[in-house]
């Protein structure tokens, strides 16, 4: 029996609910690696500290990452 | 004496050394907030787990965030 690589992804399930820029306290991006074959994007909510796994392939999430990376937070 | 808001930023100093996509284990984006008035982008290096504060206004870092968020890691 060959040794198998253990897959250790943080996200079990993608949360597809809409997410507000202003509610995000932190965004973590974990690139694909040998321990997890897909990129993971995890948002930590500001108020509740709840963690949500976002869909890296969604256009809305791509814009979110872009907007969160900008100098000032948007009010929209 | 009025109560002053405590500024708590993670980054003290921006690390301007070039950074390789493939060497990054995690990228954290912390939006501007009441505790820190600027957006912070922190890379955790894969091998050493060293944390580096990146410049959110640099074009190279903007492309890095974009490329790290993509499904598969780039070999370049």
Backbone of each chain as nested JSON, in Angstrom:
{
  "chains": [
    {"id": "A", "residues": [
      {"number": 1, "name": "UNK", "atoms": {"N": [0.854, -1.204, 0.0], "CA": [0.0, 0.0, 0.0], "C": [0.887, 1.249, 0.0]}},
      {"number": 2, "name": "UNK", "atoms": {"N": [0.742, 2.075, -1.04], "CA": [1.597, 3.273, -1.068], "C": [1.137, 4.307, -0.03]}},
      {"number": 3, "name": "UNK", "atoms": {"N": [2.063, 5.062, 0.445], "CA": [1.708, 6.129, 1.375], "C": [0.882, 7.164, 0.624]}},
      {"number": 4, "name": "UNK", "atoms": {"N": [-0.242, 7.503, 1.159], "CA": [-1.033, 8.526, 0.473], "C": [-0.791, 9.866, 1.153]}},
      {"number": 5, "name": "UNK", "atoms": {"N": [-0.876, 10.909, 0.346], "CA": [-0.737, 12.254, 0.9], "C": [-2.032, 12.625, 1.597]}},
      {"number": 6, "name": "UNK", "atoms": {"N": [-1.949, 13.161, 2.783], "CA": [-3.151, 13.584, 3.489], "C": [-3.616, 14.935, 2.952]}},
      {"number": 7, "name": "UNK", "atoms": {"N": [-4.87, 15.009, 2.588], "CA": [-5.42, 16.279, 2.125], "C": [-5.964, 17.029, 3.343]}},
      {"number": 8, "name": "UNK", "atoms": {"N": [-5.423, 18.208, 3.557], "CA": [-5.901, 19.013, 4.672], "C": [-6.311, 20.391, 4.198]}},
      {"number": 9, "name": "UNK", "atoms": {"N": [-7.579, 20.47, 3.79], "CA": [-8.103, 21.764, 3.387], "C": [-8.826, 22.353, 4.602]}},
      {"number": 10, "name": "UNK", "atoms": {"N": [-8.856, 23.662, 4.685], "CA": [-9.578, 24.303, 5.769], "C": [-11.08, 24.276, 5.487]}},
      {"number": 11, "name": "UNK", "atoms": {"N": [-11.421, 24.53, 4.23], "CA": [-12.835, 24.652, 3.856], "C": [-13.447, 23.31, 3.489]}},
      {"number": 12, "name": "UNK", "atoms": {"N": [-14.595, 23.042, 4.083], "CA": [-15.312, 21.82, 3.747], "C": [-16.368, 22.172, 2.705]}},
      {"number": 13, "name": "UNK", "atoms": {"N": [-16.896, 23.364, 2.831], "CA": [-18.051, 23.763, 2.044], "C": [-17.983, 25.266, 1.791]}},
      {"number": 14, "name": "UNK", "atoms": {"N": [-18.31, 25.665, 0.56], "CA": [-18.307, 27.078, 0.181], "C": [-19.612, 27.741, 0.641]}},
      {"number": 15, "name": "UNK", "atoms": {"N": [-19.482, 28.922, 1.204], "CA": [-20.642, 29.688, 1.645], "C": [-20.974, 30.691, 0.537]}},
      {"number": 16, "name": "UNK", "atoms": {"N": [-22.108, 30.483, -0.116], "CA": [-22.423, 31.315, -1.273], "C": [-23.298, 32.532, -0.946]}},
      {"number": 17, "name": "UNK", "atoms": {"N": [-23.587, 32.723, 0.329], "CA": [-24.394, 33.894, 0.697], "C": [-23.631, 35.179, 0.335]}},
      {"number": 18, "name": "UNK", "atoms": {"N": [-24.363, 36.221, -0.051], "CA": [-23.672, 37.484, -0.355], "C": [-22.943, 37.98, 0.895]}},
      {"number": 19, "name": "UNK", "atoms": {"N": [-21.833, 38.662, 0.696], "CA": [-21.031, 39.101, 1.814], "C": [-20.691, 40.582, 1.626]}},
      {"number": 20, "name": "UNK", "atoms": {"N": [-20.813, 41.345, 2.699], "CA": [-20.556, 42.796, 2.604], "C": [-19.113, 43.1, 2.963]}},
      {"number": 21, "name": "UNK", "atoms": {"N": [-18.471, 43.847, 2.084], "CA": [-17.113, 44.337, 2.304], "C": [-16.924, 44.862, 3.729]}},
      {"number": 22, "name": "UNK", "atoms": {"N": [-17.842, 45.74, 4.158], "CA": [-17.692, 46.425, 5.439], "C": [-17.824, 45.499, 6.647]}},
      {"number": 23, "name": "UNK", "atoms": {"N": [-18.354, 44.303, 6.432], "CA": [-18.537, 43.364, 7.545], "C": [-17.313, 42.472, 7.746]}},
      {"number": 24, "name": "UNK", "atoms": {"N": [-16.337, 42.598, 6.839], "CA": [-15.169, 41.716, 6.879], "C": [-14.045, 42.283, 7.738]}},
      {"number": 25, "name": "UNK", "atoms": {"N": [-13.593, 41.493, 8.682], "CA": [-12.483, 41.892, 9.538], "C": [-11.149, 41.441, 8.977]}},
      {"number": 26, "name": "UNK", "atoms": {"N": [-11.17, 40.338, 8.263], "CA": [-9.944, 39.798, 7.681], "C": [-10.285, 38.857, 6.528]}},
      {"number": 27, "name": "UNK", "atoms": {"N": [-9.409, 38.838, 5.54], "CA": [-9.574, 37.928, 4.41], "C": [-8.286, 37.117, 4.318]}},
      {"number": 28, "name": "UNK", "atoms": {"N": [-8.393, 35.795, 4.322], "CA": [-7.2, 34.963, 4.194], "C": [-7.24, 34.224, 2.87]}},
      {"number": 29, "name": "UNK", "atoms": {"N": [-6.12, 34.269, 2.165], "CA": [-6.028, 33.547, 0.897], "C": [-4.935, 32.506, 1.044]}},
      {"number": 30, "name": "UNK", "atoms": {"N": [-5.308, 31.253, 0.912], "CA": [-4.333, 30.174, 1.025], "C": [-4.172, 29.535, -0.352]}},
      {"number": 31, "name": "UNK", "atoms": {"N": [-3.002, 29.706, -0.964], "CA": [-2.813, 29.15, -2.315], "C": [-2.901, 27.621, -2.302]}},
      {"number": 32, "name": "UNK", "atoms": {"N": [-3.177, 27.057, -3.449], "CA": [-3.169, 25.606, -3.604], "C": [-1.786, 25.091, -3.227]}},
      {"number": 33, "name": "UNK", "atoms": {"N": [-1.753, 23.928, -2.591], "CA": [-0.469, 23.37, -2.158], "C": [-0.57, 21.852, -2.137]}},
      {"number": 34, "name": "UNK", "atoms": {"N": [0.483, 21.214, -1.679], "CA": [0.422, 19.762, -1.593], "C": [-0.574, 19.305, -0.534]}},
      {"number": 35, "name": "UNK", "atoms": {"N": [-0.817, 20.127, 0.495], "CA": [-1.781, 19.681, 1.51], "C": [-3.228, 19.959, 1.13]}},
      {"number": 36, "name": "UNK", "atoms": {"N": [-3.447, 20.947, 0.286], "CA": [-4.817, 21.192, -0.208], "C": [-4.723, 21.62, -1.668]}},
      {"number": 37, "name": "UNK", "atoms": {"N": [-5.35, 20.864, -2.567], "CA": [-5.151, 21.09, -4.009], "C": [-5.881, 22.305, -4.579]}},
      {"number": 38, "name": "UNK", "atoms": {"N": [-6.627, 23.01, -3.769], "CA": [-7.325, 24.186, -4.301], "C": [-7.042, 25.424, -3.455]}},
      {"number": 39, "name": "UNK", "atoms": {"N": [-7.164, 26.583, -4.095], "CA": [-6.992, 27.826, -3.343], "C": [-8.195, 28.001, -2.412]}},
      {"number": 40, "name": "UNK", "atoms": {"N": [-7.946, 28.521, -1.225], "CA": [-9.037, 28.756, -0.284], "C": [-9.062, 30.236, 0.086]}},
      {"number": 41, "name": "UNK", "atoms": {"N": [-10.245, 30.807, 0.108], "CA": [-10.401, 32.203, 0.534], "C": [-11.354, 32.212, 1.725]}},
      {"number": 42, "name": "UNK", "atoms": {"N": [-10.832, 32.642, 2.861], "CA": [-11.611, 32.601, 4.102], "C": [-11.799, 34.011, 4.649]}},
      {"number": 43, "name": "UNK", "atoms": {"N": [-13.048, 34.395, 4.842], "CA": [-13.349, 35.707, 5.42], "C": [-13.662, 35.534, 6.894]}},
      {"number": 44, "name": "UNK", "atoms": {"N": [-13.082, 36.386, 7.734], "CA": [-13.464, 36.412, 9.148], "C": [-14.337, 37.641, 9.343]}},
      {"number": 45, "name": "UNK", "atoms": {"N": [-15.563, 37.438, 9.83], "CA": [-16.493, 38.532, 9.988], "C": [-16.072, 39.395, 11.18]}},
      {"number": 46, "name": "UNK", "atoms": {"N": [-16.236, 40.707, 11.013], "CA": [-15.77, 41.657, 12.01], "C": [-16.466, 41.47, 13.366]}},
      {"number": 47, "name": "UNK", "atoms": {"N": [-17.77, 41.45, 13.367], "CA": [-18.513, 41.481, 14.615], "C": [-18.541, 40.108, 15.312]}},
      {"number": 48, "name": "UNK", "atoms": {"N": [-18.822, 39.079, 14.522], "CA": [-19.041, 37.763, 15.117], "C": [-17.778, 36.893, 15.126]}},
      {"number": 49, "name": "UNK", "atoms": {"N": [-16.758, 37.306, 14.357], "CA": [-15.549, 36.509, 14.157], "C": [-15.819, 35.148, 13.505]}},
      {"number": 50, "name": "UNK", "atoms": {"N": [-17.026, 34.995, 12.973], "CA": [-17.381, 33.793, 12.205], "C": [-16.479, 33.709, 10.97]}},
      {"number": 51, "name": "UNK", "atoms": {"N": [-16.053, 32.51, 10.615], "CA": [-15.26, 32.331, 9.413], "C": [-16.118, 31.759, 8.294]}},
      {"number": 52, "name": "UNK", "atoms": {"N": [-15.985, 32.337, 7.108], "CA": [-16.754, 31.862, 5.965], "C": [-15.826, 31.542, 4.806]}},
      {"number": 53, "name": "UNK", "atoms": {"N": [-16.049, 30.4, 4.199], "CA": [-15.26, 30.011, 3.035], "C": [-15.912, 30.559, 1.776]}},
      {"number": 54, "name": "UNK", "atoms": {"N": [-15.178, 31.377, 1.052], "CA": [-15.726, 32.007, -0.143], "C": [-15.289, 31.262, -1.396]}},
      {"number": 55, "name": "UNK", "atoms": {"N": [-16.006, 31.508, -2.467], "CA": [-15.716, 30.84, -3.726], "C": [-14.683, 31.628, -4.55]}},
      {"number": 56, "name": "UNK", "atoms": {"N": [-13.464, 31.115, -4.672], "CA": [-12.413, 31.851, -5.378], "C": [-12.716, 32.056, -6.856]}},
      {"number": 57, "name": "UNK", "atoms": {"N": [-13.632, 31.259, -7.402], "CA": [-13.939, 31.367, -8.823], "C": [-15.086, 32.33, -9.115]}},
      {"number": 58, "name": "UNK", "atoms": {"N": [-15.741, 32.804, -8.063], "CA": [-16.864, 33.711, -8.276], "C": [-16.369, 35.121, -8.6]}},
      {"number": 59, "name": "UNK", "atoms": {"N": [-17.028, 35.753, -9.577], "CA": [-16.649, 37.118, -9.975], "C": [-16.857, 38.087, -8.809]}},
      {"number": 60, "name": "UNK", "atoms": {"N": [-17.927, 37.865, -8.029], "CA": [-18.212, 38.743, -6.886], "C": [-17.075, 38.672, -5.864]}},
      {"number": 61, "name": "UNK", "atoms": {"N": [-16.536, 37.49, -5.658], "CA": [-15.44, 37.332, -4.683], "C": [-14.15, 37.936, -5.228]}},
      {"number": 62, "name": "UNK", "atoms": {"N": [-13.931, 37.783, -6.536], "CA": [-12.753, 38.418, -7.148], "C": [-12.789, 39.936, -6.933]}},
      {"number": 63, "name": "UNK", "atoms": {"N": [-13.965, 40.542, -7.147], "CA": [-14.056, 41.996, -6.934], "C": [-13.915, 42.33, -5.466]}},
      {"number": 64, "name": "UNK", "atoms": {"N": [-14.444, 41.454, -4.609], "CA": [-14.334, 41.683, -3.162], "C": [-12.865, 41.731, -2.738]}},
      {"number": 65, "name": "UNK", "atoms": {"N": [-12.08, 40.764, -3.209], "CA": [-10.652, 40.71, -2.861], "C": [-9.975, 42.005, -3.318]}},
      {"number": 66, "name": "UNK", "atoms": {"N": [-10.306, 42.419, -4.52], "CA": [-9.735, 43.644, -5.068], "C": [-10.123, 44.849, -4.21]}},
      {"number": 67, "name": "UNK", "atoms": {"N": [-11.393, 44.936, -3.865], "CA": [-11.852, 46.118, -3.142], "C": [-11.333, 46.128, -1.699]}},
      {"number": 68, "name": "UNK", "atoms": {"N": [-11.241, 44.957, -1.07], "CA": [-10.718, 44.889, 0.303], "C": [-9.231, 45.272, 0.329]}},
      {"number": 69, "name": "UNK", "atoms": {"N": [-8.506, 44.984, -0.752], "CA": [-7.071, 45.291, -0.81], "C": [-6.788, 46.776, -1.013]}},
      {"number": 70, "name": "UNK", "atoms": {"N": [-7.821, 47.529, -1.327], "CA": [-7.608, 48.956, -1.57], "C": [-7.436, 49.721, -0.279]}},
      {"number": 71, "name": "UNK", "atoms": {"N": [-6.688, 50.799, -0.407], "CA": [-6.3, 51.624, 0.74], "C": [-7.438, 51.91, 1.723]}},
      {"number": 72, "name": "UNK", "atoms": {"N": [-8.533, 52.42, 1.235], "CA": [-9.603, 52.813, 2.123], "C": [-10.811, 51.915, 1.932]}},
      {"number": 73, "name": "UNK", "atoms": {"N": [-11.562, 51.737, 2.986], "CA": [-12.743, 50.898, 2.856], "C": [-13.826, 51.699, 2.149]}},
      {"number": 74, "name": "UNK", "atoms": {"N": [-14.591, 51.0, 1.336], "CA": [-15.689, 51.624, 0.605], "C": [-16.916, 51.673, 1.492]}},
      {"number": 75, "name": "UNK", "atoms": {"N": [-17.727, 52.674, 1.292], "CA": [-18.962, 52.768, 2.079], "C": [-20.087, 51.994, 1.39]}},
      {"number": 76, "name": "UNK", "atoms": {"N": [-19.924, 51.686, 0.112], "CA": [-21.0, 51.027, -0.638], "C": [-21.17, 49.573, -0.234]}}
    ]},
    {"id": "B", "residues": [
      {"number": 1, "name": "UNK", "atoms": {"N": [-8.811, 65.27, 29.734], "CA": [-8.142, 64.55, 28.641], "C": [-9.129, 63.611, 27.96]}},
      {"number": 2, "name": "UNK", "atoms": {"N": [-9.372, 63.815, 26.666], "CA": [-10.329, 62.931, 25.988], "C": [-9.735, 61.537, 25.788]}},
      {"number": 3, "name": "UNK", "atoms": {"N": [-10.59, 60.574, 25.785], "CA": [-10.145, 59.204, 25.526], "C": [-9.679, 59.124, 24.081]}},
      {"number": 4, "name": "UNK", "atoms": {"N": [-8.509, 58.65, 23.879], "CA": [-8.034, 58.532, 22.5], "C": [-8.212, 57.093, 22.035]}},
      {"number": 5, "name": "UNK", "atoms": {"N": [-8.456, 56.958, 20.739], "CA": [-8.579, 55.627, 20.172], "C": [-7.183, 55.021, 20.031]}},
      {"number": 6, "name": "UNK", "atoms": {"N": [-7.031, 53.82, 20.45], "CA": [-5.739, 53.172, 20.31], "C": [-5.577, 52.659, 18.877]}},
      {"number": 7, "name": "UNK", "atoms": {"N": [-4.468, 53.004, 18.267], "CA": [-4.206, 52.502, 16.921], "C": [-3.453, 51.188, 17.054]}},
      {"number": 8, "name": "UNK", "atoms": {"N": [-4.022, 50.137, 16.509], "CA": [-3.361, 48.849, 16.576], "C": [-3.219, 48.262, 15.183]}},
      {"number": 9, "name": "UNK", "atoms": {"N": [-2.134, 48.606, 14.549], "CA": [-1.854, 48.026, 13.245], "C": [-0.917, 46.848, 13.474]}},
      {"number": 10, "name": "UNK", "atoms": {"N": [-1.01, 45.861, 12.616], "CA": [-0.094, 44.724, 12.712], "C": [1.275, 45.114, 12.155]}},
      {"number": 11, "name": "UNK", "atoms": {"N": [1.254, 45.828, 11.043], "CA": [2.506, 46.144, 10.352], "C": [3.147, 47.416, 10.894]}},
      {"number": 12, "name": "UNK", "atoms": {"N": [4.423, 47.327, 11.187], "CA": [5.164, 48.502, 11.617], "C": [5.877, 49.079, 10.402]}},
      {"number": 13, "name": "UNK", "atoms": {"N": [6.263, 48.187, 9.505], "CA": [7.134, 48.582, 8.417], "C": [6.859, 47.676, 7.219]}},
      {"number": 14, "name": "UNK", "atoms": {"N": [6.832, 48.295, 6.023], "CA": [6.564, 47.538, 4.799], "C": [7.863, 46.878, 4.315]}},
      {"number": 15, "name": "UNK", "atoms": {"N": [7.746, 45.634, 3.912], "CA": [8.894, 44.898, 3.377], "C": [8.836, 44.987, 1.848]}},
      {"number": 16, "name": "UNK", "atoms": {"N": [9.773, 45.704, 1.268], "CA": [9.698, 45.935, -0.171], "C": [10.493, 44.934, -1.016]}},
      {"number": 17, "name": "UNK", "atoms": {"N": [11.083, 43.933, -0.348], "CA": [11.827, 42.932, -1.132], "C": [10.873, 42.18, -2.053]}},
      {"number": 18, "name": "UNK", "atoms": {"N": [11.351, 41.777, -3.222], "CA": [10.476, 41.018, -4.125], "C": [10.043, 39.719, -3.439]}},
      {"number": 19, "name": "UNK", "atoms": {"N": [8.861, 39.278, -3.756], "CA": [8.325, 38.08, -3.093], "C": [7.801, 37.126, -4.155]}},
      {"number": 20, "name": "UNK", "atoms": {"N": [8.105, 35.844, -3.999], "CA": [7.674, 34.855, -4.998], "C": [6.351, 34.232, -4.591]}},
      {"number": 21, "name": "UNK", "atoms": {"N": [5.435, 34.24, -5.546], "CA": [4.13, 33.605, -5.385], "C": [4.256, 32.208, -4.734]}},
      {"number": 22, "name": "UNK", "atoms": {"N": [5.149, 31.4, -5.281], "CA": [5.271, 30.004, -4.849], "C": [5.798, 29.856, -3.424]}},
      {"number": 23, "name": "UNK", "atoms": {"N": [6.379, 30.899, -2.881], "CA": [6.94, 30.821, -1.538], "C": [5.908, 31.19, -0.464]}},
      {"number": 24, "name": "UNK", "atoms": {"N": [4.733, 31.623, -0.919], "CA": [3.702, 32.104, 0.019], "C": [2.793, 30.983, 0.494]}},
      {"number": 25, "name": "UNK", "atoms": {"N": [2.682, 30.855, 1.807], "CA": [1.792, 29.857, 2.387], "C": [0.416, 30.425, 2.663]}},
      {"number": 26, "name": "UNK", "atoms": {"N": [0.37, 31.725, 2.933], "CA": [-0.908, 32.379, 3.232], "C": [-0.766, 33.873, 3.026]}},
      {"number": 27, "name": "UNK", "atoms": {"N": [-1.855, 34.475, 2.588], "CA": [-1.889, 35.912, 2.406], "C": [-3.062, 36.425, 3.236]}},
      {"number": 28, "name": "UNK", "atoms": {"N": [-2.816, 37.391, 4.121], "CA": [-3.916, 37.943, 4.92], "C": [-4.149, 39.39, 4.524]}},
      {"number": 29, "name": "UNK", "atoms": {"N": [-5.393, 39.735, 4.305], "CA": [-5.735, 41.116, 3.971], "C": [-6.643, 41.642, 5.078]}},
      {"number": 30, "name": "UNK", "atoms": {"N": [-6.191, 42.673, 5.746], "CA": [-6.981, 43.262, 6.82], "C": [-7.407, 44.654, 6.375]}},
      {"number": 31, "name": "UNK", "atoms": {"N": [-8.718, 44.83, 6.149], "CA": [-9.182, 46.136, 5.662], "C": [-8.929, 47.23, 6.698]}},
      {"number": 32, "name": "UNK", "atoms": {"N": [-8.897, 48.468, 6.244], "CA": [-8.798, 49.618, 7.139], "C": [-9.979, 49.574, 8.115]}},
      {"number": 33, "name": "UNK", "atoms": {"N": [-9.739, 49.944, 9.34], "CA": [-10.801, 49.909, 10.346], "C": [-10.534, 50.982, 11.395]}},
      {"number": 34, "name": "UNK", "atoms": {"N": [-11.339, 51.006, 12.414], "CA": [-11.121, 51.982, 13.482], "C": [-9.844, 51.681, 14.249]}},
      {"number": 35, "name": "UNK", "atoms": {"N": [-9.44, 50.408, 14.306], "CA": [-8.206, 50.123, 15.045], "C": [-6.931, 50.341, 14.225]}},
      {"number": 36, "name": "UNK", "atoms": {"N": [-7.036, 50.253, 12.914], "CA": [-5.871, 50.562, 12.068], "C": [-6.38, 51.269, 10.808]}},
      {"number": 37, "name": "UNK", "atoms": {"N": [-5.935, 52.493, 10.573], "CA": [-6.521, 53.316, 9.495], "C": [-6.104, 52.931, 8.079]}},
      {"number": 38, "name": "UNK", "atoms": {"N": [-5.237, 51.93, 7.935], "CA": [-4.826, 51.537, 6.586], "C": [-5.02, 50.044, 6.371]}},
      {"number": 39, "name": "UNK", "atoms": {"N": [-5.18, 49.663, 5.11], "CA": [-5.293, 48.236, 4.795], "C": [-3.916, 47.593, 4.997]}},
      {"number": 40, "name": "UNK", "atoms": {"N": [-3.91, 46.369, 5.503], "CA": [-2.644, 45.671, 5.71], "C": [-2.684, 44.353, 4.928]}},
      {"number": 41, "name": "UNK", "atoms": {"N": [-1.588, 44.055, 4.241], "CA": [-1.483, 42.783, 3.52], "C": [-0.266, 42.049, 4.073]}},
      {"number": 42, "name": "UNK", "atoms": {"N": [-0.519, 40.901, 4.677], "CA": [0.549, 40.164, 5.347], "C": [0.73, 38.8, 4.69]}},
      {"number": 43, "name": "UNK", "atoms": {"N": [1.942, 38.519, 4.24], "CA": [2.237, 37.209, 3.644], "C": [2.94, 36.352, 4.687]}},
      {"number": 44, "name": "UNK", "atoms": {"N": [2.499, 35.103, 4.815], "CA": [3.221, 34.15, 5.656], "C": [3.985, 33.225, 4.714]}},
      {"number": 45, "name": "UNK", "atoms": {"N": [5.297, 33.173, 4.877], "CA": [6.113, 32.369, 3.988], "C": [5.927, 30.887, 4.308]}},
      {"number": 46, "name": "UNK", "atoms": {"N": [5.897, 30.077, 3.244], "CA": [5.597, 28.651, 3.368], "C": [6.619, 27.917, 4.24]}},
      {"number": 47, "name": "UNK", "atoms": {"N": [7.889, 28.085, 3.922], "CA": [8.908, 27.28, 4.548], "C": [9.268, 27.774, 5.954]}},
      {"number": 48, "name": "UNK", "atoms": {"N": [9.47, 29.075, 6.066], "CA": [9.975, 29.638, 7.323], "C": [8.856, 30.117, 8.265]}},
      {"number": 49, "name": "UNK", "atoms": {"N": [7.627, 30.245, 7.728], "CA": [6.492, 30.829, 8.449], "C": [6.736, 32.281, 8.875]}},
      {"number": 50, "name": "UNK", "atoms": {"N": [7.771, 32.884, 8.324], "CA": [8.035, 34.31, 8.539], "C": [6.862, 35.132, 7.991]}},
      {"number": 51, "name": "UNK", "atoms": {"N": [6.495, 36.201, 8.703], "CA": [5.43, 37.076, 8.206], "C": [6.037, 38.347, 7.614]}},
      {"number": 52, "name": "UNK", "atoms": {"N": [5.549, 38.734, 6.442], "CA": [6.047, 39.946, 5.801], "C": [4.893, 40.879, 5.486]}},
      {"number": 53, "name": "UNK", "atoms": {"N": [5.079, 42.144, 5.797], "CA": [4.059, 43.141, 5.482], "C": [4.303, 43.692, 4.088]}},
      {"number": 54, "name": "UNK", "atoms": {"N": [3.321, 43.514, 3.215], "CA": [3.476, 43.95, 1.838], "C": [2.812, 45.312, 1.619]}},
      {"number": 55, "name": "UNK", "atoms": {"N": [3.193, 45.942, 0.546], "CA": [2.673, 47.266, 0.231], "C": [1.388, 47.175, -0.609]}},
      {"number": 56, "name": "UNK", "atoms": {"N": [0.233, 47.495, -0.027], "CA": [-1.039, 47.34, -0.741], "C": [-1.146, 48.249, -1.952]}},
      {"number": 57, "name": "UNK", "atoms": {"N": [-0.309, 49.281, -2.007], "CA": [-0.399, 50.216, -3.122], "C": [0.522, 49.858, -4.279]}},
      {"number": 58, "name": "UNK", "atoms": {"N": [1.368, 48.864, -4.081], "CA": [2.299, 48.482, -5.141], "C": [1.597, 47.643, -6.211]}},
      {"number": 59, "name": "UNK", "atoms": {"N": [1.908, 47.936, -7.472], "CA": [1.291, 47.193, -8.575], "C": [1.684, 45.717, -8.529]}},
      {"number": 60, "name": "UNK", "atoms": {"N": [2.933, 45.451, -8.118], "CA": [3.413, 44.067, -8.02], "C": [2.585, 43.295, -6.987]}},
      {"number": 61, "name": "UNK", "atoms": {"N": [2.251, 43.945, -5.883], "CA": [1.468, 43.268, -4.835], "C": [0.025, 43.074, -5.285]}},
      {"number": 62, "name": "UNK", "atoms": {"N": [-0.504, 44.052, -6.018], "CA": [-1.866, 43.899, -6.555], "C": [-1.94, 42.674, -7.481]}},
      {"number": 63, "name": "UNK", "atoms": {"N": [-0.921, 42.506, -8.336], "CA": [-0.926, 41.326, -9.225], "C": [-0.72, 40.056, -8.424]}},
      {"number": 64, "name": "UNK", "atoms": {"N": [0.1, 40.154, -7.369], "CA": [0.335, 38.981, -6.523], "C": [-0.977, 38.501, -5.889]}},
      {"number": 65, "name": "UNK", "atoms": {"N": [-1.739, 39.426, -5.337], "CA": [-3.019, 39.075, -4.696], "C": [-3.929, 38.394, -5.725]}},
      {"number": 66, "name": "UNK", "atoms": {"N": [-3.95, 38.951, -6.911], "CA": [-4.786, 38.406, -7.981], "C": [-4.328, 36.987, -8.338]}},
      {"number": 67, "name": "UNK", "atoms": {"N": [-3.021, 36.826, -8.48], "CA": [-2.515, 35.531, -8.927], "C": [-2.64, 34.471, -7.826]}},
      {"number": 68, "name": "UNK", "atoms": {"N": [-2.458, 34.868, -6.566], "CA": [-2.593, 33.912, -5.461], "C": [-4.054, 33.455, -5.321]}},
      {"number": 69, "name": "UNK", "atoms": {"N": [-4.993, 34.339, -5.668], "CA": [-6.418, 34.006, -5.545], "C": [-6.899, 33.058, -6.634]}},
      {"number": 70, "name": "UNK", "atoms": {"N": [-6.049, 32.835, -7.637], "CA": [-6.473, 31.965, -8.728], "C": [-6.41, 30.497, -8.338]}},
      {"number": 71, "name": "UNK", "atoms": {"N": [-7.268, 29.743, -8.985], "CA": [-7.441, 28.326, -8.677], "C": [-6.145, 27.543, -8.489]}},
      {"number": 72, "name": "UNK", "atoms": {"N": [-5.254, 27.646, -9.441], "CA": [-4.041, 26.851, -9.394], "C": [-2.837, 27.753, -9.197]}},
      {"number": 73, "name": "UNK", "atoms": {"N": [-1.843, 27.219, -8.54], "CA": [-0.644, 28.018, -8.354], "C": [0.14, 28.054, -9.655]}},
      {"number": 74, "name": "UNK", "atoms": {"N": [0.751, 29.195, -9.902], "CA": [1.552, 29.372, -11.102], "C": [2.96, 28.854, -10.855]}},
      {"number": 75, "name": "UNK", "atoms": {"N": [3.573, 28.347, -11.889], "CA": [4.953, 27.867, -11.742], "C": [5.947, 29.019, -11.916]}},
      {"number": 76, "name": "UNK", "atoms": {"N": [5.474, 30.116, -12.504], "CA": [6.404, 31.233, -12.794], "C": [6.831, 31.979, -11.53]}}
    ]}
  ]
}
